[in-house]
Amino acid sequence: MGLTVAQPARAAEAKSARARSLAAAAADRVASMDVTQATTPPAAEAKSSKSFFATPKGIAALVLMAGVTAYTVHSRLTSAIHSPARP
C-alpha cells in the first residue's frame, strides 16, 4: 500500500519540458560529434608494443608488490601468539 502525492500541474509540465529539452540537447550533441576521431587508432599506441612490466613504471609496480608480499609473509610468521591459552 503506497502513498502517492499529486504534484501541481505546472510543476509536472515544467519537469517534462526540461526532460524534453535535455533529450533534444543530447541528440543535437550526438549529431554534431566527429566520429572520424574515434575510428582512427592513435599513432603512439600503434608503435608501442612494449609490455607494461617492461616499462619503468611496471618494474616499480613489480618491486612494490614483491616488497609488500615479503613484508606480509614476514609479519605473519614473526607475530604469532605463543600462549598456552591459544593453541
N, C-alpha and C positions, 0 to 999 in steps of 0.2 A: 504494500500500500504506500504509494508515494505522494508527496505533497508537491503540487505544481503551483507556481506563481506566475500569473499573467503579467507580461510586460506592457507598458503603454504602446500604443500603435506607432507613434512616431519613433520610439527607440528601436523597434523591430525593423522599421523601414530604413532608418539610418544605418543599422547594422548590416542589412542585406545590401545596401548601396555601397558601403565601404568594402564588403567582400567582393562585390562585382568589380569595383574599381581596382582592387588588388589583383584579381584574376586577369583583368584586362591589361594592367601594367606588366604582369608576369608574361602574358602572351606576347606583348609588344617587345619585351626584352629578349625573349627566346627567339623571336623572329629576326631581331637585329644582330644576333650573335654571329661571330665569324667562325664558321665550322672548319675552315681550312687549317687553322692553328691546331685543332685537336687531332687531325688526321696525319699530320707530318711528324715523324719522330725527331726529337732534339738531336743536334749533331754531337754534343758532348756525350750523350748516353749511348749513341751508336758506336763510337770508337773506344769507349771504356768498357772492356770486358774483364777487368780485374775483379777478383773475388773480394768481398768486404773484409775478410780476415787477413788478406794480404796487404791491406792499407794500414797506415799508422794508427788510425782510429780503431780498426779491427784488432790489431795486435794489442793495443792498450786495453780493449774490452776483454780479450782472452786472458791477459795478465791479471786484470782485476777479478775476473771470475775465478781463476785459479787461486788467487790470494784469499778470496772470501771463502772458497771451499776448504782450503787448508786451515784457515782460522776456525771455521765451524767444526771441522773434524777434531782439531786440537782442543778446542774448548769443551767439546762433548766428552773427550777421553780424559781430560785432566780435572774436570769439575764433578766427578762422580761423588755421591754422598756415601761415605763409609760409616754406617751406623748400624748397631745391632737391631734397631727398630725397623730399618729399611732393608729388605732383602735384595 
